[in-house]
Amino acid sequence: MRGIAVVTGASSGIGAATAHALAGDGWRVVVGARRADRIEAVATEIGARSHPLDVDDAGSVARFAAFVGATDEDEGGAVGPSRLLVNNAGGALGWAPVADADEHQWRAMYETNVLGAVRMIRALLPLLEAHGDGTIVTVGSIAGHEPYPNGAGYNAAKFAVRAVMSALRQELLGRPVRVCEVDPGMVETEFSLVRFGGDAERAAAVYEGVTPLTADDVAECIRWMAARPPHVNVDQLVVLARDQAGARQIHRHGAERD
Ligand SMILES: NC(=O)c1ccc[n+]([C@@H]2O[C@H](COP(=O)([O-])OP(=O)(O)OC[C@H]3O[C@@H](n4cnc5c(N)ncnc54)[C@H](OP(=O)(O)O)[C@@H]3O)[C@@H](O)[C@H]2O)c1
């Protein structure tokens, strides 16, 4: 058995798939997200524990961290060989040029993707470090490497995630916590549905003619990163579909006939 693995945003998409992959690899998984019914269902499927979590809310993060600490004690404390935090909760809101930026959406994206990850790191770092072999994996994005028109709010948030992870890696140098990041391209999840405010047709169009990554593809990257020996830190792993060669370069099958 490996130790405790915490997965945020585990109620759908990459987070749910990661919880499955980690449980299958022997981790004792704790899942969190705002939709309690969804995380309970994920936990039941894989024999994990769940607790509601809103990473935007410091009080919710503190209650979740207390639950993780209690779970750790229940399950034998330092018995597991390692500890893991997967900072996955996040996403994009809206699609607009900078000239029409919606400040509410920009703040919300920064709050969840950046500050949410920072809150989780602050809350769980003592547990990760105390054990002597901790790992943090944060889900960034190709959007944090290449800005694109109409995406600046999300780009700014994911660029900030990379900056935070890079600074943290340097701050923790010499301490027993790895700091890793996986930066996927297009993955078919609820991501586009959320970005376009529930517009299913618009969300489906994002993946038209493309074979995108699946949530399981990214989950497997995270499982692999976490399973490397303790001295190996996979700093950044950029993973794109074969049909994608950058944030904006996407090959759509059938489009060549249009
Ligand atoms: N899909 C892509 O193309 C893609 C590409 C690159 C990176 N990413 C990143 O991958 C991560 C996962 O996204 P996904 O594609 O799997 O989309 P998704 O299916 O929409 O999943 C997003 C998850 O984040 C959770 N979440 C959102 N706000 C939260 C909050 N305040 N507190 C706790 N949980 C919260 C959601 O749960 P609740 O709503 O239940 O809270 C949900 O479980 C995100 O960080 C996203 O930016 C996605």
The ligand as an SDF file (V2000), in Angstrom:
LIG
                    3D

 48 52  0  0  0  0  0  0  0  0999 V2000
  -10.3360   19.6590  -20.0110 N   0  0  0  0  0  0  0  0  0  0  0  0
   -9.3030   20.3200  -20.5260 C   0  0  0  0  0  0  0  0  0  0  0  0
   -9.2230   20.5320  -21.7460 O   0  0  0  0  0  0  0  0  0  0  0  0
   -8.1850   20.7850  -19.6160 C   0  0  0  0  0  0  0  0  0  0  0  0
   -6.9530   21.0920  -20.2040 C   0  0  0  0  0  0  0  0  0  0  0  0
   -5.9100   21.5250  -19.4020 C   0  0  0  0  0  0  0  0  0  0  0  0
   -6.0940   21.6480  -18.0380 C   0  0  0  0  0  0  0  0  0  0  0  0
   -7.3100   21.3670  -17.4760 N   0  0  0  0  0  0  0  0  0  0  0  0
   -7.4410   21.5300  -16.0180 C   0  0  0  0  0  0  0  0  0  0  0  0
   -7.7610   20.2560  -15.4730 O   0  0  0  0  0  0  0  0  0  0  0  0
   -8.4080   20.4580  -14.2140 C   0  0  0  0  0  0  0  0  0  0  0  0
   -9.6440   19.5680  -14.1500 C   0  0  0  0  0  0  0  0  0  0  0  0
  -10.5670   19.9800  -15.1530 O   0  0  0  0  0  0  0  0  0  0  0  0
  -11.4520   18.9510  -15.9970 P   0  0  0  0  0  0  0  0  0  0  0  0
  -11.0430   19.0770  -17.4050 O   0  0  0  0  0  0  0  0  0  0  0  0
  -11.4650   17.6190  -15.3820 O   0  0  0  0  0  0  0  0  0  0  0  0
  -12.8790   19.6980  -15.8970 O   0  0  0  0  0  0  0  0  0  0  0  0
  -14.1960   19.3300  -15.0730 P   0  0  0  0  0  0  0  0  0  0  0  0
  -14.7380   18.0230  -15.5210 O   0  0  0  0  0  0  0  0  0  0  0  0
  -15.0650   20.5470  -15.1900 O   0  0  0  0  0  0  0  0  0  0  0  0
  -13.6740   19.1750  -13.5670 O   0  0  0  0  0  0  0  0  0  0  0  0
  -13.3610   20.2870  -12.7630 C   0  0  0  0  0  0  0  0  0  0  0  0
  -13.3680   19.8210  -11.3220 C   0  0  0  0  0  0  0  0  0  0  0  0
  -12.9690   20.9190  -10.4770 O   0  0  0  0  0  0  0  0  0  0  0  0
  -13.8740   20.9970   -9.4120 C   0  0  0  0  0  0  0  0  0  0  0  0
  -13.9290   22.3520   -8.8870 N   0  0  0  0  0  0  0  0  0  0  0  0
  -14.1880   23.4980   -9.5520 C   0  0  0  0  0  0  0  0  0  0  0  0
  -14.1940   24.5290   -8.7080 N   0  0  0  0  0  0  0  0  0  0  0  0
  -13.9390   24.0190   -7.4690 C   0  0  0  0  0  0  0  0  0  0  0  0
  -13.8330   24.5830   -6.1670 C   0  0  0  0  0  0  0  0  0  0  0  0
  -13.9930   25.8850   -5.9570 N   0  0  0  0  0  0  0  0  0  0  0  0
  -13.5580   23.7690   -5.1280 N   0  0  0  0  0  0  0  0  0  0  0  0
  -13.3940   22.4430   -5.3230 C   0  0  0  0  0  0  0  0  0  0  0  0
  -13.4950   21.8410   -6.5170 N   0  0  0  0  0  0  0  0  0  0  0  0
  -13.7670   22.6410   -7.5820 C   0  0  0  0  0  0  0  0  0  0  0  0
  -15.2070   20.5290   -9.9660 C   0  0  0  0  0  0  0  0  0  0  0  0
  -16.0240   20.0160   -8.9290 O   0  0  0  0  0  0  0  0  0  0  0  0
  -17.2860   20.7360   -8.2650 P   0  0  0  0  0  0  0  0  0  0  0  0
  -17.9320   21.5730   -9.3300 O   0  0  0  0  0  0  0  0  0  0  0  0
  -18.1220   19.5850   -7.7950 O   0  0  0  0  0  0  0  0  0  0  0  0
  -16.7080   21.5380   -7.1460 O   0  0  0  0  0  0  0  0  0  0  0  0
  -14.7390   19.3810  -10.8610 C   0  0  0  0  0  0  0  0  0  0  0  0
  -14.5980   18.2090  -10.1050 O   0  0  0  0  0  0  0  0  0  0  0  0
   -8.6720   21.9560  -14.1040 C   0  0  0  0  0  0  0  0  0  0  0  0
   -7.6870   22.5430  -13.2820 O   0  0  0  0  0  0  0  0  0  0  0  0
   -8.5310   22.4480  -15.5290 C   0  0  0  0  0  0  0  0  0  0  0  0
   -8.1760   23.8100  -15.5880 O   0  0  0  0  0  0  0  0  0  0  0  0
   -8.3490   20.9190  -18.2310 C   0  0  0  0  0  0  0  0  0  0  0  0
  1  2  1  0
  2  3  2  0
  2  4  1  0
  4  5  1  0
  4 48  2  0
  5  6  2  0
  6  7  1  0
  7  8  2  0
  8  9  1  0
  8 48  1  0
  9 10  1  0
  9 46  1  0
 10 11  1  0
 11 12  1  0
 11 44  1  0
 12 13  1  0
 13 14  1  0
 14 15  2  0
 14 16  1  0
 14 17  1  0
 17 18  1  0
 18 19  2  0
 18 20  1  0
 18 21  1  0
 21 22  1  0
 22 23  1  0
 23 24  1  0
 23 42  1  0
 24 25  1  0
 25 26  1  0
 25 36  1  0
 26 27  1  0
 26 35  1  0
 27 28  2  0
 28 29  1  0
 29 30  1  0
 29 35  2  0
 30 31  1  0
 30 32  2  0
 32 33  1  0
 33 34  2  0
 34 35  1  0
 36 37  1  0
 36 42  1  0
 37 38  1  0
 38 39  2  0
 38 40  1  0
 38 41  1  0
 42 43  1  0
 44 45  1  0
 44 46  1  0
 46 47  1  0
M  CHG  2   8   1  16  -1
M  END
$$$$
